[in-house]
Amino acid sequence: MEITLQIQDENDLKWLLPLLERWKIPFSKKVVAPIVVAPPAQAIDPVLEKLYELVRQGATGASYGDPLAYQKMVRTDRPLPFRDTKL
């Protein structure tokens, strides 16, 4: 079985490597060049420039917040037969 991890924070890698060595799990490191997103050469709208900057920075799971809290906030229970009706 092979698992690929994309680790952006070097501190996370420093934490993970000793565990892999301790558990005797073989691993290899491969550095991948980041994808460069460049805006068009001509002058662009400032809003588009901000969007390009967001794309260049990338997205992490932390930017989405807590998914459980979101589900609790937006979910509404629907009435179910035999659960919400009294016989």
C-alpha positions as CSV (number, residue, x, y, z in Angstrom):
1,M,0.0,0.0,0.0
2,E,1.3,3.5,-0.8
3,I,0.1,6.7,0.8
4,T,1.1,10.2,-0.5
5,L,1.1,13.1,1.9
6,Q,1.4,16.7,0.9
7,I,3.0,18.5,3.9
8,Q,3.3,22.3,3.6
9,D,4.7,23.0,7.1
10,E,8.2,21.9,7.7
11,N,7.5,21.5,11.4
12,D,4.8,18.9,10.7
13,L,7.4,16.9,8.7
14,K,9.9,17.1,11.6
15,W,7.2,15.7,13.9
16,L,6.2,12.9,11.4
17,L,9.6,11.5,10.4
18,P,10.6,10.2,13.9
19,L,7.3,8.4,14.1
20,L,7.8,6.7,10.8
21,E,11.3,5.7,11.8
22,R,10.1,4.4,15.2
23,W,7.3,2.3,13.6
24,K,9.8,1.1,10.9
25,I,7.6,2.4,8.1
26,P,9.6,2.9,4.9
27,F,9.3,6.4,3.4
28,S,10.8,8.6,0.8
29,K,10.7,12.4,0.5
30,K,10.1,14.1,-2.8
31,V,10.1,17.9,-3.2
32,V,7.6,19.1,-5.7
33,A,7.9,22.5,-7.3
34,P,4.9,24.7,-6.5
35,I,2.5,25.6,-9.4
36,V,3.0,29.2,-10.3
37,V,-0.1,31.2,-11.2
38,A,0.8,34.4,-12.9
39,P,-1.7,37.1,-13.7
40,P,-1.9,38.4,-17.3
41,A,0.9,40.8,-18.4
42,Q,-1.4,43.8,-18.8
43,A,-2.8,45.8,-16.0
44,I,-5.8,44.0,-14.3
45,D,-8.6,44.9,-12.0
46,P,-7.6,45.1,-8.3
47,V,-10.2,42.6,-7.4
48,L,-8.8,40.1,-9.8
49,E,-5.3,40.8,-8.4
50,K,-6.6,39.8,-5.0
51,L,-8.1,36.6,-6.4
52,Y,-4.8,35.7,-8.1
53,E,-3.0,36.3,-4.8
54,L,-5.4,33.9,-3.0
55,V,-4.8,31.2,-5.7
56,R,-1.0,31.7,-5.4
57,Q,-1.2,31.2,-1.6
58,G,-3.3,28.0,-1.9
59,A,-6.0,26.8,0.3
60,T,-5.7,24.7,3.5
61,G,-8.4,22.8,5.4
62,A,-8.1,25.4,8.1
63,S,-9.5,28.1,5.9
64,Y,-12.9,26.3,5.8
65,G,-13.5,26.4,9.5
66,D,-15.1,23.6,11.6
67,P,-17.3,21.4,9.3
68,L,-19.2,19.9,12.3
69,A,-20.2,23.3,13.6
70,Y,-21.3,24.3,10.1
71,Q,-23.5,21.2,9.7
72,K,-25.1,21.8,13.1
73,M,-25.8,25.4,12.1
74,V,-27.4,24.7,8.7
75,R,-29.1,21.4,9.2
76,T,-32.7,21.2,10.0
77,D,-34.3,18.0,10.9
78,R,-37.3,16.9,8.9
79,P,-40.2,15.2,10.5
80,L,-40.0,11.4,10.1
81,P,-43.0,9.0,10.3
82,F,-43.1,7.0,13.5
83,R,-40.5,9.2,15.1
84,D,-42.3,12.5,15.4
85,T,-45.9,11.3,15.4
86,K,-47.6,9.8,18.4
87,L,-49.6,6.7,17.9
